[in-house]
Amino acid sequence: MGKLFRRADTEKREVKDVERTWFGRMVKNVHNNKGFTLVELLVVVAIIAILAAVLVPRLLGYTDRARQARAMSDLGTMKTVIETYTADEGQGVYPSKDNTTDNYVGKVLKDGGINWTGGTDGIKDPWGHPYYYDLVKDSNGNVTGYIIISPGKDGQPNNSDDVYTTDSVQPTVGQPATTIDQTSAAASAQ
C-alpha cells in the first residue's frame, strides 16, 4: 500500500514539473482563459480556407451541370412548340428567322406559351446568353430542318460546351454536327 501512495506522490511531482515548462504553462493557461488566442483563430481560419479551396470547385461543377439541365429543359420546350407548329403547318415547314413574317420563330414560340420578349433580348439561356435559332439547308438551299443552340458557359456557339437540339436530335450537350452562322442566327434572337 505504501507503494500506491508513493506513486501518486510521484505523479503529482511530475505534473508540477510539466507545469514549470513553457508547454505546461501554456496548457494550464488554455484551460484557465475564457477567450481564444490569435494562433487558435489563425488555425481555424486556415482550416476554413483549405475546406473552401477544396469544396468550391466541386460546387461550381454542380452549378454548371444544373445550368446544362435547365438549358436542355428549355430547348425541349422550344422543340415541342416548333414541332407542334410544323405538324399544324405541314411537314417540312419550320418557323422563319425573319421577324417581319407571321411565322417568325419569336412569334411562334410566344404563341406556344414561351415568354419570348421580342426586341434584342430574346430568350436567355441559364448563362445569360441568347439562344440561337437557325434553319438547316441542304446543298440546294432547301430547308431540311432547324437547330436551336445555347452557346453554353463560354457564350460561343459551335463548340463542345453547347447545349442544342434539332428537328432530329433531342436536347443534348456537345458540339452539334450542324454549325450555325452566328451573325444570321443571332438575328433570330432579336
Secondary structure as UniProt FT lines:
FT   HELIX           2..20
FT   HELIX           22..32
FT   HELIX           38..89
FT   TURN            91..92
FT   TURN            99..100
FT   TURN            102..103
FT   HELIX           105..111
FT   TURN            112..113
FT   TURN            119..121
FT   TURN            126..127
FT   STRAND          132..137
FT   TURN            139..140
FT   STRAND          143..150
FT   TURN            152..155
FT   TURN            160..161
FT   STRAND          163..166
FT   STRAND          172..173
FT   HELIX           182..188
//
